[in-house]
Amino acid sequence: MLRVEDVQRCSSVQESRATTDYGETLEGKTVEISVEVNGTTHSGDVEPRTLLVHFIRDRAGLTGTNVGCDTSSCGACTIHIDGEAVKSCTMLAVQADGREITTIEGLADGEQLHPMQEAFMNCHALQCGFCTPGMVMASVSLLDENPNPSEADVRTGLEGNLCRCTGYHNIVKAVLSAAGGEQ
């Protein structure tokens, strides 16, 4: 079994094959990782090429984090790692070893929705719902960084998240509402 440090020293990670700086092939090998997702520890062996989004969906069983584009263009896979918004399709699971992850399922406090989730619901900031988990996670992060944003700040802050249904007006309205601004 490889250690996480061995994988982090990889000179390349490709679709089916990776090699360390020492020329060792990682194909077919696994690395043991342990991450805390929404307060629950998930440990297990993963291939070094496993994307974090797939670990979250397939191993942790949390399907609220969507796979949209696999190129970091859409933001549907946005989660928080140690409090920072990250597109989980651009990060390997081994890179999250030892880190704290929050997904859309971890925002609510039991039956009580997070204020951003409430705002999205109250402002009708969703239609098909595919982008909603990533949009909510990015919006929470935006308000953590800027608790009193202008409309322009919200639009700029959410540029990395795409929605094909709403036209963004109600999403911006929801973020401003959650910030305590006008609806």
SULKAKA-V190110 format. One record per residue. N is the residue number from 0. PHI is phi in whole degrees, -180 to 180 (* if undefined). Layout:
n = [N & N]
phi = [PHI & PHI]
This chain:
n = [0 & 1 & 2 & 3 & 4 & 5 & 6 & 7 & 8 & 9 & 10 & 11 & 12 & 13 & 14 & 15 & 16 & 17 & 18 & 19 & 20 & 21 & 22 & 23 & 24 & 25 & 26 & 27 & 28 & 29 & 30 & 31 & 32 & 33 & 34 & 35 & 36 & 37 & 38 & 39 & 40 & 41 & 42 & 43 & 44 & 45 & 46 & 47 & 48 & 49 & 50 & 51 & 52 & 53 & 54 & 55 & 56 & 57 & 58 & 59 & 60 & 61 & 62 & 63 & 64 & 65 & 66 & 67 & 68 & 69 & 70 & 71 & 72 & 73 & 74 & 75 & 76 & 77 & 78 & 79 & 80 & 81 & 82 & 83 & 84 & 85 & 86 & 87 & 88 & 89 & 90 & 91 & 92 & 93 & 94 & 95 & 96 & 97 & 98 & 99 & 100 & 101 & 102 & 103 & 104 & 105 & 106 & 107 & 108 & 109 & 110 & 111 & 112 & 113 & 114 & 115 & 116 & 117 & 118 & 119 & 120 & 121 & 122 & 123 & 124 & 125 & 126 & 127 & 128 & 129 & 130 & 131 & 132 & 133 & 134 & 135 & 136 & 137 & 138 & 139 & 140 & 141 & 142 & 143 & 144 & 145 & 146 & 147 & 148 & 149 & 150 & 151 & 152 & 153 & 154 & 155 & 156 & 157 & 158 & 159 & 160 & 161 & 162 & 163 & 164 & 165 & 166 & 167 & 168 & 169 & 170 & 171 & 172 & 173 & 174 & 175 & 176 & 177 & 178 & 179 & 180 & 181 & 182]
phi = [* & -84 & -97 & -56 & -60 & -64 & -71 & -65 & -89 & -60 & -86 & -155 & -130 & -116 & -53 & -127 & -154 & -138 & -131 & -79 & -61 & -95 & 85 & -73 & -79 & -97 & -55 & 79 & -97 & -128 & -128 & -85 & -127 & -142 & -130 & -102 & -114 & 53 & 88 & -114 & -79 & -122 & -123 & 166 & -88 & -133 & -70 & -58 & -91 & -68 & -75 & -59 & -59 & -73 & -62 & -62 & -74 & -88 & -95 & -85 & 74 & -105 & -96 & -68 & -80 & -91 & -99 & -105 & -121 & 60 & -130 & 70 & -84 & -101 & 82 & -64 & -99 & -65 & -135 & -114 & -120 & 50 & 86 & -109 & -70 & -140 & -84 & -72 & -83 & -107 & -126 & -79 & -58 & -64 & -73 & -93 & -53 & 81 & -102 & -105 & -117 & -122 & -108 & -57 & -67 & -93 & -74 & -68 & -107 & 67 & -86 & -86 & -65 & -65 & -54 & -71 & -62 & -60 & -64 & -62 & -68 & -67 & -97 & 54 & -90 & -152 & -129 & -74 & 90 & -65 & -82 & -56 & -58 & -67 & -66 & -64 & -63 & -66 & -68 & -61 & -63 & -58 & -72 & -64 & -84 & -142 & -69 & -132 & -79 & -85 & -59 & -64 & -62 & -66 & -61 & -68 & -66 & -105 & -57 & -84 & -121 & -105 & -131 & -100 & -111 & -87 & 77 & 74 & -55 & -74 & -67 & -61 & -58 & -66 & -64 & -64 & -64 & -64 & -81 & 94 & -87 & -77 & -96]
